[in-house]
Amino acid sequence: MREIKIKIKVEMLPYLYACRELNQFEFAEIIGVHQSYLSLVQAGQRPMTPQLEMKILQGIEKLKINSEELLHISLMVKLQKSRRGYH
């Protein structure tokens, strides 16, 4: 299976930890950041830095989230965004 490169976006975070049945606190521990910081990033009150993105990518590796799962998560985020326009 070929490797799929997907840019990690803030909107993907809840799906990343949910796909392994983790909560935000557990995911934050795995990637090595405080849960409160991760919460602020998800709320748009802190930026997604290159350092945080690297930690998230390392967490994805630790959790063995494969490229197909990342593609599905990315598509779910796009679908969710497109549906917001209809409400």
PyMOL commands that set and color helices and strands:
alter all, ss='L'
color gray80, all
select helices_A, chain A and resi 10-18+24-31+35-42+50-62+67-84
alter helices_A, ss='H'
color red, helices_A
deselect
rebuild
show_as cartoon
